[in-house]
Amino acid sequence: MIEVQDVYFKYPSGVEALKGVSLKIQDGEFVAVMGENGAGKTTLVKHFNGLLKPTAGKVLVDGVETTKVSVATLARKVGFVFQNPDHQLFSETVEEEIAFALKNFGFSQDVIEKRVTWALNLLGLTQYRKTSPFMLSGGERKRVALASVLAWDPKILILDEPTIGQDYQQKEKLRQFILQLKAQGKTVVIVTHDVEFVAECNPRVVLMRGGKIVADGEARKILTDPEILEQASIVPPQIAQIFINLADLGFPKDVIDVYGAREILLKAFRRRKT
């Protein structure tokens, strides 16, 4: 679905943000791009919908090279939710914000009304339907931005720091929704520092440092490897830290989420009882 071929990118300031990045993301994959500030994460994903064009190398989305089509064309297939929602919100009401892209893409009024109502309900925004998005909290504006993208049902969804400003309940709703999208065959890419959220989702992790990919694999392997994490200045999830310390007692080291931890501890408890 997304193919990055030896991509370099240099900003006008002279900063080289990507240095020979190659990456393939398959149709229906869920990928978390992680790394410290300045690692090149957001620069990389902005290439997926043509907001940035490679200085050298190629990016293909669903077989189409991004330099050969407009951002507007790519937007129909690739939905992008920015880290700062104020960079994409501009309408007078939440309802109008969510409906804007649907109108531009030529959906009928009946479909627009249904999709807006669906998105409002999904993200708990119904009570703000007629409210200006700029009257809402940061976390609520983030959900409006997400709703405005989800409404047109893109094939690929890019989320830049989606958990910032969200409480635990909203994070869990987001996790469940991402897993639903994956089950429907959507391709989901998130950029995040939230190691606990990634641990609970257990996606494929692409770890970046200094404009390069330094690790790529299952979350439970990447997030329990001390050498890899040290390279990217990432602290392991809390559950992982506990099980690393329990390894001497025979417990596995690659446990990163509460669901896996619960199953392992229950089995250990049952064995002890018998």
C-alpha positions as CSV (number, residue, x, y, z in Angstrom):
1,M,0.0,0.0,0.0
2,I,2.9,2.4,0.8
3,E,6.4,2.0,-0.5
4,V,9.3,4.3,0.4
5,Q,12.4,3.8,-1.8
6,D,15.7,5.2,-0.5
7,V,14.1,8.6,0.4
8,Y,16.1,11.6,1.4
9,F,14.5,14.9,2.4
10,K,16.1,18.2,3.2
11,Y,14.1,21.2,4.4
12,P,14.8,24.7,2.9
13,S,16.7,25.5,6.2
14,G,19.3,22.9,5.2
15,V,18.2,20.3,7.8
16,E,18.4,16.8,6.4
17,A,15.4,15.1,8.0
18,L,15.4,11.8,6.1
19,K,18.6,10.0,5.1
20,G,18.0,7.0,2.8
21,V,14.8,5.7,4.3
22,S,13.2,2.6,2.7
23,L,10.0,1.1,4.0
24,K,7.1,-1.1,2.8
25,I,3.7,-1.0,4.5
26,Q,1.2,-3.6,3.4
27,D,-2.5,-3.2,2.7
28,G,-4.4,-3.5,6.1
29,E,-1.3,-3.2,8.3
30,F,-1.2,-1.2,11.6
31,V,2.1,0.5,12.0
32,A,3.5,2.7,14.8
33,V,6.3,5.1,13.9
34,M,8.3,5.9,17.0
35,G,11.5,7.7,18.1
36,E,12.7,10.8,19.9
37,N,12.0,14.4,18.8
38,G,13.7,15.2,15.6
39,A,14.0,11.6,14.5
40,G,12.1,12.2,11.2
41,K,8.8,10.6,12.1
42,T,6.4,13.3,11.0
43,T,8.5,14.2,8.0
44,L,8.3,10.6,6.9
45,V,4.5,10.3,7.2
46,K,3.9,13.6,5.5
47,H,5.4,11.9,2.4
48,F,2.5,9.4,2.5
49,N,-0.1,11.9,1.2
50,G,2.2,14.2,-0.7
51,L,2.4,17.1,1.7
52,L,6.2,16.7,1.4
53,K,8.0,15.4,-1.8
54,P,11.3,13.6,-1.6
55,T,14.5,15.4,-2.2
56,A,15.7,12.1,-3.6
57,G,14.1,8.7,-3.9
58,K,10.5,7.7,-4.4
59,V,7.3,7.3,-2.4
60,L,4.4,5.2,-3.9
61,V,0.9,5.0,-2.5
62,D,-1.2,2.2,-3.8
63,G,1.2,1.9,-6.7
64,V,1.1,5.7,-7.6
65,E,4.2,7.9,-7.2
66,T,3.3,10.8,-5.0
67,T,5.2,13.3,-7.1
68,K,3.0,12.6,-10.1
69,V,-0.4,13.4,-8.4
70,S,-1.8,16.3,-6.4
71,V,-2.2,16.3,-2.6
72,A,-6.0,16.7,-3.3
73,T,-6.0,13.4,-5.3
74,L,-4.0,11.6,-2.6
75,A,-6.3,13.0,0.1
76,R,-9.2,11.0,-1.1
77,K,-7.3,7.8,-0.3
78,V,-5.1,9.0,2.5
79,G,-6.6,10.7,5.6
80,F,-4.1,12.7,7.7
81,V,-4.8,13.9,11.2
82,F,-2.2,16.4,12.3
83,Q,-0.6,16.5,15.8
84,N,-1.9,20.0,16.3
85,P,-5.7,20.0,15.3
86,D,-5.6,23.8,14.9
87,H,-3.5,23.3,11.7
88,Q,-6.6,21.7,10.0
89,L,-9.7,23.2,11.7
90,F,-11.3,26.3,10.2
91,S,-15.1,25.9,10.0
92,E,-17.6,27.8,12.2
93,T,-19.1,24.7,13.7
94,V,-18.1,21.1,14.4
95,E,-20.8,19.9,12.1
96,E,-19.5,22.0,9.2
97,E,-16.0,20.9,9.9
98,I,-16.8,17.3,9.5
99,A,-19.0,17.9,6.4
100,F,-16.4,20.0,4.6
101,A,-14.4,17.2,2.9
102,L,-17.5,15.2,2.2
103,K,-18.9,18.1,0.2
104,N,-15.6,18.6,-1.6
105,F,-15.5,14.9,-2.6
106,G,-19.0,15.1,-4.0
107,F,-21.0,13.0,-1.6
108,S,-24.8,13.5,-1.7
109,Q,-26.5,15.6,1.1
110,D,-28.2,12.5,2.5
111,V,-24.9,10.6,2.8
112,I,-23.2,13.7,4.3
113,E,-25.8,14.0,7.0
114,K,-25.5,10.3,7.9
115,R,-21.7,10.3,7.9
116,V,-21.5,13.5,10.0
117,T,-23.9,12.0,12.6
118,W,-22.0,8.7,12.6
119,A,-18.6,10.5,13.2
120,L,-20.1,12.7,16.0
121,N,-21.5,9.6,17.8
122,L,-18.3,7.6,17.3
123,L,-16.1,10.2,19.0
124,G,-18.5,11.5,21.6
125,L,-19.0,14.9,20.0
126,T,-22.8,15.0,19.4
127,Q,-23.3,17.7,22.1
128,Y,-20.9,20.0,20.3
129,R,-22.5,19.6,16.8
130,K,-23.4,23.4,16.6
131,T,-20.4,24.6,18.6
132,S,-17.3,26.3,17.2
133,P,-14.4,23.8,17.3
134,F,-12.2,26.6,18.7
135,M,-14.4,26.8,21.8
136,L,-13.5,23.2,22.7
137,S,-10.6,21.8,24.7
138,G,-7.4,20.6,23.0
139,G,-8.4,16.9,23.3
140,E,-11.9,17.6,22.0
141,R,-10.5,19.6,19.0
142,K,-8.2,16.6,18.3
143,R,-11.4,14.4,18.2
144,V,-13.1,16.8,15.8
145,A,-10.1,16.6,13.5
146,L,-10.2,12.8,13.6
147,A,-13.9,12.8,13.0
148,S,-13.5,15.1,9.9
149,V,-11.1,12.6,8.4
150,L,-12.9,9.4,9.4
151,A,-16.2,10.7,7.9
152,W,-15.0,10.2,4.3
153,D,-13.7,6.7,5.0
154,P,-10.2,6.9,3.6
155,K,-8.4,3.7,2.7
156,I,-5.3,4.8,4.6
157,L,-5.3,6.7,7.9
158,I,-2.3,8.6,9.3
159,L,-2.5,9.8,12.9
160,D,0.2,12.1,14.2
161,E,0.3,11.8,18.1
162,P,-3.4,10.8,18.4
163,T,-3.3,10.3,22.2
164,I,-2.1,13.7,23.2
165,G,-4.8,15.4,25.3
166,Q,-6.9,12.2,25.6
167,D,-7.8,10.6,28.9
168,Y,-7.6,6.8,29.4
169,Q,-11.2,6.2,28.3
170,Q,-10.7,8.1,25.0
171,K,-7.4,6.3,24.4
172,E,-9.2,2.9,24.9
173,K,-11.9,4.0,22.5
174,L,-9.2,5.0,20.0
175,R,-7.5,1.6,20.5
176,Q,-10.7,-0.3,19.9
177,F,-11.5,1.8,16.8
178,I,-8.1,1.3,15.3
179,L,-8.4,-2.5,15.8
180,Q,-11.8,-2.3,14.1
181,L,-10.3,-0.4,11.1
182,K,-7.6,-3.0,10.8
183,A,-10.2,-5.8,10.9
184,Q,-12.0,-3.9,8.0
185,G,-8.7,-4.0,6.0
186,K,-7.8,-0.4,6.5
187,T,-4.1,0.7,6.6
188,V,-3.4,2.6,9.8
189,V,-0.1,4.5,10.6
190,I,0.4,6.4,13.8
191,V,3.2,8.6,14.9
192,T,3.5,8.5,18.7
193,H,5.7,8.9,21.8
194,D,3.0,7.0,23.8
195,V,4.8,3.8,24.5
196,E,2.0,2.5,26.8
197,F,-0.6,3.0,24.1
198,V,1.6,1.2,21.5
199,A,2.1,-1.7,24.0
200,E,-1.7,-2.1,24.4
201,C,-2.2,-2.1,20.6
202,N,0.8,-4.3,19.8
203,P,1.3,-3.1,16.2
204,R,4.3,-3.3,13.9
205,V,6.8,-0.7,15.2
206,V,9.1,1.3,13.0
207,L,11.7,3.0,15.2
208,M,13.6,6.1,13.9
209,R,16.6,8.0,14.9
210,G,18.5,10.8,13.2
211,G,16.4,10.5,10.0
212,K,17.0,6.7,9.6
213,I,15.0,3.6,10.5
214,V,17.0,1.8,13.3
215,A,14.5,-1.1,14.0
216,D,11.4,-2.6,12.5
217,G,9.3,-5.4,13.8
218,E,6.6,-6.6,16.3
219,A,6.0,-4.2,19.2
220,R,6.6,-7.0,21.8
221,K,10.0,-7.6,20.3
222,I,11.1,-4.0,19.8
223,L,9.7,-2.7,23.1
224,T,11.5,-5.3,25.2
225,D,14.9,-5.0,23.6
226,P,17.1,-2.8,25.8
227,E,19.7,-2.1,23.2
228,I,17.2,-1.0,20.5
229,L,15.3,1.2,23.0
230,E,18.4,2.9,24.2
231,Q,19.3,3.8,20.7
232,A,16.0,5.7,20.3
233,S,15.8,7.0,23.9
234,I,12.6,5.1,24.7
235,V,11.7,3.7,28.1
236,P,10.0,0.2,27.9
237,P,6.3,-0.1,28.9
238,Q,5.7,-0.6,32.6
239,I,4.4,-4.1,32.1
240,A,7.6,-4.9,30.1
241,Q,9.7,-3.6,32.9
242,I,7.9,-5.8,35.4
243,F,8.3,-9.0,33.4
244,I,12.0,-8.3,32.6
245,N,12.5,-8.3,36.3
246,L,10.5,-11.5,36.7
247,A,12.5,-13.4,34.0
248,D,14.7,-15.1,36.7
249,L,11.5,-16.7,37.9
250,G,10.8,-18.3,34.6
251,F,8.4,-15.7,33.2
252,P,8.8,-14.6,29.5
253,K,10.5,-11.2,28.8
254,D,8.5,-10.1,25.8
255,V,5.3,-9.2,27.6
256,I,4.2,-5.6,27.0
257,D,0.4,-5.3,27.6
258,V,-2.0,-6.0,30.5
259,Y,-4.0,-8.5,28.5
260,G,-1.0,-10.8,27.8
261,A,0.2,-10.3,31.4
262,R,-3.1,-11.3,32.8
263,E,-3.1,-14.6,30.8
264,I,0.4,-15.5,31.9
265,L,-0.2,-14.7,35.5
266,L,-3.5,-16.7,35.5
267,K,-1.7,-19.7,34.0
268,A,1.0,-19.5,36.6
269,F,-1.6,-19.2,39.4
270,R,-3.5,-22.3,38.1
271,R,-0.2,-24.3,37.9
272,R,0.6,-23.4,41.4
273,K,-2.8,-24.5,42.7
274,T,-2.5,-27.9,41.0
